[in-house]
Amino acid sequence: MWSNAEHMSSARSYAIIGAGMMGCEHIRNLALLDDAHLVALADPHPHSLTAAAALANQYGDTPDCYSDIQEMLQAKKPDAVIIASPNHTHFDVMQQVMPHSPAILLEKPMCTAGEDARALHDLVQGYTPPVWIGLEYRYMPPVSAFIRRVHAGETGPVKMLSIREHRFPFLPKVGDWNRFNRNSGGTLVEKCCHFFDLMRLILQDEPVRIFASGAQDVNHLDEQYGGEVPDIIDNAYVLVDFAGGGRAVLDLCMFAEGSEQQEEIYALGPTGKMEVKIPAGDIVWSPRDVSGAVRTHIDVPKSAMQAGDHHGATWFQLQDFHAALTNGTPPLVTSLDGLRSVQMGLAAQQSIATGLPVPLGFGGGI
């Protein structure tokens, strides 16, 4: 049973479930925390487990390795568990972990099905330790600074929000699970839950309607896995109307690896336009008085950049998660944030499939 008093005086023990690419990113970032120790890894794939353990060894940790989650949890009893297993396993893994009462950082997306995300959100309401959803894009230092300035009122109330991600295709994964909607939840859940989370966070509002257009036009069409061709879309436009009258649009392209900027976010209000660019790390403020744009560069610690592929976000998120673990404080990225980001992604996927806008009624919703 979680007891804050038991967790105030010593270093915290961590276990990671899922020893693939994201699990290894968490290993590198945990190594930056002085009072955190990786004591266990769990993954059913021996090669992933061996490689992740070797990486942990480089940073001075010697985690025990397990192919079975229950065996790991019973043997090690970690203070915190980071779940970085494939998307479609999240609901099952969470149900295995929660009876042991650790603090939990669950990687995005929270779940791949709307009913599972809703059920998990309901389960978390009766869970005492912090449950944190890994929507870390809000933790990229330039994006965090951008959000603070928008919330401070520089643009005035945001009327238009635009998020553009022009990037490389999906990377290979163990078992090629991310090539199929049934495993990933679909591109607009797997990849874009980050951006739907940012829309809600920046606008501080809830969406009421989503209309999307997208397709699989370029990527993975010449691939086959067990005789199946991947079905994940590689480009989309998603328009989201919010309850307070603001609107947001997502522009996604996953065959644009030559782009100078991978992510660009624009917020426009009655007093001007604020934009942020990644990886440049620049915020540009363009007031309506046409006095000229003002550019500010946001530095990111080299160690945080080297520890992950998310512009330092994983490190800054981990610091806040670790503080919640240590101090017994509520999570800053909640199961509701995880639920809404999945619901919005599923609504966008539905809109593409039907060609129709999807109303969002969050009394039961998608």
QUIVENMO-V901012 format. One record per pair of residues at least 12 apart in sequence whose C-alpha atoms are under 10 Angstrom apart, sorted by the first residue. I is the first residue (numbers start at 0). J is the second residue. If there is no record, write none. Layout:
BEGIN
((I/J) (I/J))
END
This chain:
BEGIN
((0/98) (0/99) (0/100) (0/101) (0/127) (0/128) (1/78) (1/99) (1/100) (1/101) (1/102) (1/126) (1/127) (1/128) (1/129) (1/327) (2/100) (2/127) (2/128) (2/327) (3/127) (3/128) (3/324) (3/325) (3/326) (3/327) (3/328) (4/325) (4/326) (4/327) (5/78) (5/325) (6/78) (6/324) (6/325) (6/326) (6/327) (7/324) (7/325) (7/326) (7/327) (8/325) (9/34) (9/35) (9/325) (10/32) (10/33) (10/34) (10/35) (10/36) (10/78) (10/325) (11/32) (11/33) (11/34) (11/35) (11/36) (11/37) (11/38) (11/77) (11/78) (11/79) (11/321) (11/324) (11/325) (12/34) (12/35) (12/36) (12/37) (12/38) (12/39) (12/75) (12/76) (12/77) (12/78) (12/79) (12/80) (12/101) (13/26) (13/29) (13/35) (13/36) (13/37) (13/38) (13/39) (13/40) (13/62) (13/75) (13/76) (13/77) (13/78) (13/79) (13/80) (13/81) (13/101) (13/102) (13/103) (14/26) (14/36) (14/37) (14/38) (14/39) (14/40) (14/41) (14/62) (14/63) (14/64) (14/71) (14/72) (14/75) (14/76) (14/77) (14/78) (14/79) (14/80) (14/81) (14/82) (14/101) (14/103) (15/37) (15/38) (15/39) (15/40) (15/41) (15/42) (15/51) (15/62) (15/64) (15/68) (15/77) (15/79) (15/80) (15/81) (15/82) (15/83) (15/84) (15/103) (15/104) (16/39) (16/40) (16/41) (16/42) (16/43) (16/48) (16/65) (16/66) (16/67) (16/68) (16/71) (16/80) (16/81) (16/82) (16/83) (16/84) (16/85) (16/92) (16/96) (16/105) (17/40) (17/41) (17/42) (17/43) (17/44) (17/47) (17/48) (17/51) (17/66) (17/68) (17/81) (17/82) (17/83) (17/84) (17/85) (18/40) (18/41) (18/42) (18/43) (18/44) (18/45) (18/46) (18/47) (18/48) (18/49) (18/50) (18/51) (18/52) (18/64) (18/82) (18/83) (18/84) (19/42) (19/44) (19/46) (19/47) (19/48) (19/50) (19/51) (19/83) (19/84) (19/85) (19/172) (19/173) (20/47) (20/51) (20/83) (20/84) (20/170) (20/171) (20/172) (20/173) (20/307) (20/308) (21/82) (21/83) (21/84) (21/85) (21/106) (21/307) (21/308) (21/313) (22/40) (22/42) (22/47) (22/48) (22/51) (22/81) (22/82) (22/83) (22/84) (22/106) (23/47) (23/48) (23/50) (23/51) (23/52) (23/54) (23/55) (23/83) (23/306) (23/307) (24/51) (24/54) (24/83) (24/305) (24/306) (24/307) (24/308) (24/309) (24/313) (24/314) (25/37) (25/81) (25/82) (25/83) (25/306) (25/307) (25/313) (25/314) (25/317) (26/40) (26/51) (26/52) (26/54) (26/55) (26/56) (26/58) (26/60) (26/81) (26/306) (26/307) (27/54) (27/55) (27/57) (27/58) (27/302) (27/303) (27/305) (27/306) (27/307) (27/313) (27/314) (28/302) (28/303) (28/304) (28/305) (28/306) (28/307) (28/311) (28/313) (28/314) (28/315) (28/316) (28/317) (28/318) (29/55) (29/58) (29/60) (29/306) (29/313) (29/314) (29/317) (29/318) (29/321) (30/55) (30/57) (30/58) (30/59) (30/60) (30/306) (30/314) (31/58) (31/302) (31/303) (31/306) (31/314) (31/317) (31/318) (32/314) (32/317) (32/318) (32/321) (34/321) (34/325) (35/60) (35/78) (35/79) (35/321) (36/55) (36/59) (36/60) (36/61) (36/62) (36/77) (37/52) (37/55) (37/56) (37/58) (37/59) (37/60) (37/61) (37/62) (37/63) (37/77) (37/79) (37/80) (38/55) (38/60) (38/61) (38/62) (38/63) (38/64) (38/71) (38/75) (38/76) (38/77) (39/52) (39/60) (39/61) (39/62) (39/63) (39/64) (39/65) (39/71) (39/72) (39/74) (39/75) (39/76) (39/77) (39/80) (40/52) (40/55) (40/61) (40/62) (40/63) (40/64) (40/65) (40/66) (40/67) (40/68) (40/71) (40/80) (40/81) (41/62) (41/63) (41/64) (41/65) (41/66) (41/67) (41/68) (41/69) (41/70) (41/71) (41/72) (41/82) (41/84) (42/64) (42/65) (42/66) (42/67) (42/68) (42/83) (42/84) (43/65) (43/66) (43/67) (43/68) (44/65) (44/66) (44/173) (44/174) (45/64) (45/65) (45/66) (46/173) (47/173) (48/63) (48/64) (48/65) (48/66) (49/64) (51/64) (52/64) (62/75) (63/75) (68/92) (68/95) (68/96) (69/92) (69/95) (69/96) (69/99) (72/95) (72/96) (72/98) (72/99) (72/101) (73/99) (76/99) (76/100) (76/101) (77/99) (77/100) (77/101) (77/102) (78/99) (78/100) (78/101) (78/102) (78/103) (78/128) (78/324) (78/325) (79/100) (79/101) (79/102) (79/103) (79/104) (79/128) (79/129) (79/130) (79/320) (79/321) (79/324) (80/93) (80/96) (80/97) (80/100) (80/101) (80/102) (80/103) (80/104) (80/105) (80/130) (81/101) (81/102) (81/103) (81/104) (81/105) (81/106) (81/131) (81/132) (81/133) (82/96) (82/103) (82/104) (82/105) (82/106) (82/107) (82/132) (82/133) (83/104) (83/105) (83/106) (83/107) (83/133) (84/105) (84/106) (84/107) (85/106) (85/107) (85/108) (85/110) (85/172) (85/173) (85/174) (85/176) (85/177) (85/182) (85/183) (86/106) (86/107) (86/108) (86/109) (86/110) (86/111) (86/112) (86/176) (86/177) (86/181) (86/182) (86/183) (86/184) (86/188) (86/189) (87/108) (87/109) (87/110) (87/111) (87/112) (87/176) (87/177) (87/180) (87/181) (87/182) (87/183) (87/184) (88/109) (88/110) (88/111) (88/182) (88/183) (89/105) (89/106) (89/107) (89/108) (89/109) (89/110) (89/111) (89/115) (89/116) (89/119) (90/109) (90/110) (90/111) (90/112) (90/115) (90/116) (90/118) (90/119) (91/110) (91/115) (91/119) (92/105) (93/105) (93/109) (93/110) (93/119) (93/122) (93/123) (94/119) (94/122) (97/122) (97/123) (97/126) (97/128) (97/130) (98/126) (100/126) (100/127) (100/128) (100/129) (101/126) (101/127) (101/128) (101/129) (101/130) (101/324) (102/126) (102/127) (102/128) (102/129) (102/130) (102/131) (102/320) (102/321) (102/323) (102/324) (102/325) (102/327) (102/330) (103/128) (103/129) (103/130) (103/131) (103/132) (103/133) (103/320) (103/324) (103/330) (104/129) (104/130) (104/131) (104/132) (104/133) (104/316) (104/317) (104/320) (104/321) (104/330) (104/332) (105/130) (105/131) (105/132) (105/133) (105/134) (105/334) (105/337) (106/131) (106/132) (106/133) (106/134) (106/135) (106/337) (107/131) (107/132) (107/133) (107/134) (107/135) (107/188) (107/189) (107/190) (107/191) (107/192) (107/193) (107/337) (107/340) (107/341) (108/132) (108/133) (108/134) (108/183) (108/184) (108/188) (108/189) (108/190) (108/191) (108/192) (108/193) (108/337) (108/338) (108/340) (108/341) (108/344) (109/131) (109/132) (109/133) (109/134) (109/188) (109/189) (109/192) (109/334) (109/335) (109/336) (109/337) (109/338) (109/339) (109/340) (109/341) (110/182) (110/183) (110/184) (110/188) (110/189) (110/337) (110/338) (110/341) (110/342) (111/180) (111/181) (111/182) (111/183) (111/184) (111/185) (111/188) (111/189) (111/341) (111/342) (111/344) (111/345) (112/181) (112/182) (112/183) (112/184) (112/188) (112/338) (112/341) (112/342) (112/345) (112/365) (113/184) (113/338) (113/339) (113/341) (113/342) (113/343) (113/344) (113/345) (113/346) (113/363) (113/364) (113/365) (114/338) (114/342) (114/363) (114/364) (114/365) (115/338) (116/334) (116/335) (116/337) (116/338) (116/339) (116/340) (116/341) (116/342) (116/365) (117/334) (117/335) (117/337) (117/338) (117/339) (117/341) (117/342) (117/363) (117/364) (117/365) (118/338) (119/334) (119/335) (119/337) (119/338) (120/333) (120/334) (120/335) (120/336) (120/337) (120/338) (121/334) (121/335) (122/334) (123/333) (123/334) (123/335) (124/334) (124/335) (127/327) (127/329) (128/323) (128/324) (128/327) (128/328) (128/329) (128/330) (129/320) (129/321) (129/323) (129/324) (129/327) (129/328) (129/329) (129/330) (129/331) (129/332) (129/333) (129/334) (130/320) (130/323) (130/324) (130/329) (130/330) (130/331) (130/332) (130/333) (130/334) (131/316) (131/317) (131/319) (131/320) (131/323) (131/329) (131/330) (131/331) (131/332) (131/333) (131/334) (131/336) (131/337) (132/320) (132/330) (132/331) (132/332) (132/333) (132/334) (132/335) (132/336) (132/337) (132/338) (133/193) (133/313) (133/316) (133/317) (133/320) (133/332) (133/333) (133/334) (133/336) (133/337) (134/192) (134/193) (134/194) (134/195) (134/196) (134/197) (134/312) (134/313) (134/316) (134/332) (134/333) (134/336) (134/337) (134/340) (135/193) (135/196) (135/197) (135/309) (135/310) (135/311) (135/312) (135/313) (135/314) (135/315) (135/316) (135/317) (135/332) (136/192) (136/193) (136/194) (136/196) (136/197) (136/309) (136/310) (136/311) (136/312) (136/313) (136/316) (137/193) (137/194) (137/196) (137/197) (137/200) (137/201) (137/312) (137/315) (137/316) (137/332) (138/309) (138/310) (138/311) (138/312) (138/313) (138/314) (138/315) (138/316) (138/317) (138/319) (139/277) (139/278) (139/280) (139/297) (139/299) (139/309) (139/310) (139/311) (139/312) (139/313) (139/314) (139/315) (139/316) (140/277) (140/280) (140/297) (140/298) (140/299) (140/300) (140/310) (140/311) (140/312) (140/315) (141/275) (141/276) (141/277) (141/278) (141/279) (141/280) (141/281) (141/282) (141/295) (141/296) (141/297) (141/298) (141/299) (141/310) (141/311) (141/312) (142/197) (142/262) (142/263) (142/264) (142/274) (142/275) (142/276) (142/277) (142/280) (142/281) (142/282) (142/297) (142/310) (142/312) (143/275) (143/297) (143/312) (144/275) (144/281) (144/282) (144/297) (145/201) (145/264) (145/265) (145/266) (145/273) (145/274) (145/275) (145/276) (145/281) (145/282) (145/283) (145/284) (145/297) (146/197) (146/200) (146/201) (146/202) (146/266) (146/273) (146/274) (146/275) (147/201) (148/273) (148/282) (148/284) (149/201) (149/202) (149/266) (149/267) (149/268) (149/272) (149/273) (149/274) (150/200) (150/201) (150/202) (150/203) (152/268) (152/270) (153/267) (153/268) (153/269) (153/270) (153/271) (153/272) (153/273) (153/284) (153/286) (154/266) (154/267) (154/268) (154/269) (154/270) (154/271) (154/272) (154/273) (154/284) (154/285) (154/286) (154/287) (155/266) (155/267) (155/268) (155/269) (155/270) (155/271) (155/272) (156/202) (156/245) (156/266) (156/267) (156/268) (156/269) (156/270) (157/201) (157/202) (157/203) (157/244) (157/245) (157/246) (157/247) (157/265) (157/266) (157/267) (157/268) (157/269) (157/270) (157/271) (157/272) (157/273) (158/202) (158/241) (158/243) (158/244) (158/245) (158/246) (158/247) (158/266) (158/267) (158/268) (158/269) (159/202) (159/240) (159/244) (159/245) (159/246) (159/247) (159/248) (159/265) (159/266) (159/267) (159/268) (159/272) (160/197) (160/198) (160/201) (160/202) (160/238) (160/239) (160/245) (160/246) (160/247) (160/248) (160/249) (160/264) (160/265) (160/266) (160/267) (160/268) (160/272) (160/273) (160/274) (161/194) (161/198) (161/238) (161/246) (161/247) (161/248) (161/249) (161/250) (161/263) (161/264) (161/265) (161/266) (161/267) (161/274) (162/194) (162/195) (162/197) (162/198) (162/237) (162/247) (162/248) (162/249) (162/250) (162/251) (162/262) (162/263) (162/264) (162/265) (162/266) (162/274) (162/275) (163/194) (163/236) (163/248) (163/249) (163/250) (163/251) (163/252) (163/260) (163/261) (163/262) (163/263) (163/264) (163/265) (163/276) (164/191) (164/194) (164/234) (164/249) (164/250) (164/251) (164/252) (164/253) (164/255) (164/258) (164/260) (164/261) (164/262) (164/263) (164/264) (164/277) (165/234) (165/250) (165/251) (165/252) (165/253) (165/254) (165/255) (165/256) (165/257) (165/258) (165/259) (165/260) (165/261) (165/262) (165/263) (166/233) (166/251) (166/252) (166/253) (166/254) (166/255) (166/256) (166/257) (166/258) (166/259) (166/260) (166/261) (166/262) (167/218) (167/233) (167/252) (167/253) (167/254) (167/255) (167/256) (167/257) (167/258) (167/261) (168/217) (168/218) (168/219) (168/233) (168/252) (168/253) (168/254) (168/255) (168/256) (169/186) (169/190) (169/218) (169/219) (169/231) (169/233) (169/253) (169/254) (174/224) (175/224) (175/229) (176/224) (176/229) (177/189) (177/229) (177/230) (177/231) (178/219) (178/222) (178/223) (178/224) (178/227) (178/228) (178/229) (178/230) (178/231) (178/232) (179/224) (179/227) (179/228) (179/229) (179/230) (179/231) (179/232) (180/229) (180/230) (180/231) (180/232) (180/348) (181/230) (181/231) (183/231) (184/231) (184/341) (184/344) (184/345) (184/348) (185/230) (185/231) (185/232) (185/344) (185/345) (185/347) (185/348) (186/215) (186/230) (186/231) (186/232) (186/233) (186/234) (186/235) (186/251) (186/253) (186/344) (186/345) (186/347) (186/348) (187/211) (187/213) (187/231) (187/232) (187/233) (187/234) (187/235) (187/237) (187/251) (187/340) (187/341) (187/343) (187/344) (187/345) (187/346) (187/347) (187/348) (188/340) (188/341) (188/342) (188/343) (188/344) (188/345) (188/346) (188/347) (188/348) (189/231) (189/340) (189/341) (189/344) (189/345) (190/251) (190/344) (191/249) (191/251) (191/340) (191/341) (191/343) (191/344) (191/347) (192/336) (192/337) (192/338) (192/339) (192/340) (192/341) (192/342) (192/343) (192/344) (192/345) (193/337) (193/340) (193/341) (193/344) (194/248) (194/249) (194/264) (194/340) (194/343) (194/344) (195/237) (195/239) (195/247) (195/248) (195/249) (195/336) (195/337) (195/339) (195/340) (195/341) (195/342) (195/343) (195/344) (196/332) (196/336) (196/337) (196/338) (196/339) (196/340) (196/341) (196/343) (197/264) (197/336) (197/340) (198/239) (198/241) (198/246) (198/247) (198/248) (198/249) (198/264) (198/340) (199/241) (199/247) (199/336) (199/339) (199/340) (200/336) (201/266) (202/241) (202/243) (202/245) (202/246) (202/247) (202/266) (203/241) (203/243) (204/241) (204/242) (204/243) (204/244) (204/245) (205/239) (205/240) (205/241) (205/242) (205/243) (205/245) (205/339) (205/359) (205/361) (206/239) (206/240) (206/241) (206/242) (206/243) (206/244) (206/245) (206/246) (206/247) (206/339) (206/343) (206/358) (206/359) (206/360) (206/361) (207/239) (207/240) (207/241) (207/242) (207/243) (207/244) (207/343) (207/357) (207/358) (207/359) (207/360) (207/361) (208/238) (208/239) (208/240) (208/241) (208/242) (208/246) (208/343) (208/346) (208/347) (208/356) (208/357) (208/358) (208/359) (208/360) (209/237) (209/238) (209/239) (209/240) (209/241) (209/246) (209/247) (209/248) (209/343) (209/344) (209/346) (209/347) (209/348) (209/349) (209/350) (209/355) (209/356) (209/357) (209/358) (209/359) (210/236) (210/237) (210/238) (210/239) (210/240) (210/248) (210/346) (210/347) (210/348) (210/349) (210/350) (210/351) (210/354) (210/355) (210/356) (210/357) (210/358) (211/235) (211/236) (211/237) (211/238) (211/239) (211/248) (211/249) (211/346) (211/347) (211/348) (211/349) (211/350) (211/351) (211/352) (211/353) (211/354) (211/355) (211/356) (211/357) (212/234) (212/235) (212/236) (212/237) (212/238) (212/347) (212/348) (212/350) (212/351) (212/352) (212/353) (212/354) (212/355) (212/356) (213/232) (213/233) (213/234) (213/235) (213/236) (213/237) (213/250) (213/251) (213/252) (213/347) (213/348) (213/350) (213/351) (213/352) (213/354) (214/230) (214/231) (214/232) (214/233) (214/234) (214/235) (214/236) (214/351) (214/352) (215/229) (215/230) (215/231) (215/232) (215/233) (215/234) (215/235) (215/253) (216/231) (216/232) (216/233) (216/234) (216/254) (217/232) (217/233) (217/234) (217/253) (217/254) (218/230) (218/231) (218/232) (218/233) (218/234) (218/253) (218/254) (219/231) (219/232) (219/233) (232/251) (232/252) (232/253) (232/348) (232/351) (233/251) (233/252) (233/253) (233/254) (234/250) (234/251) (234/252) (234/253) (234/254) (234/255) (235/249) (235/250) (235/251) (235/252) (235/253) (235/347) (235/348) (235/351) (236/248) (236/249) (236/250) (236/251) (236/252) (236/347) (236/351) (237/249) (237/250) (237/251) (237/344) (237/347) (237/348) (237/350) (237/351) (238/250) (238/347) (238/356) (239/343) (239/347) (239/356) (239/357) (239/358) (240/358) (240/359) (241/359) (245/268) (247/265) (247/266) (248/264) (248/265) (249/264) (250/262) (250/263) (259/276) (259/277) (259/278) (259/279) (260/276) (260/277) (260/278) (260/279) (260/280) (261/276) (261/277) (261/278) (261/279) (262/275) (262/276) (262/277) (262/278) (262/279) (263/275) (263/276) (263/277) (263/278) (263/279) (263/281) (263/282) (264/276) (264/277) (264/282) (265/282) (265/283) (265/284) (266/284) (267/285) (267/286) (268/286) (268/287) (269/286) (269/287) (270/285) (270/286) (270/287) (270/288) (271/284) (271/285) (271/286) (271/287) (271/288) (271/289) (272/284) (272/285) (272/286) (272/287) (272/292) (273/285) (273/286) (273/292) (273/293) (273/294) (274/294) (275/294) (275/295) (275/296) (275/297) (276/296) (277/309) (277/310) (278/309) (278/310) (279/296) (279/297) (279/298) (280/295) (280/296) (280/297) (280/298) (280/299) (280/310) (281/294) (281/295) (281/296) (281/297) (281/298) (282/294) (282/295) (282/296) (282/297) (283/295) (283/296) (299/311) (299/312) (300/314) (302/314) (303/315) (316/331) (316/332) (319/331) (319/332) (320/332) (338/365) (339/361) (339/364) (339/365) (341/365) (342/359) (342/361) (342/364) (342/365) (343/357) (343/359) (343/364) (343/365) (344/365) (345/357) (345/365) (346/358) (346/359) (346/364) (346/365) (349/365))
END
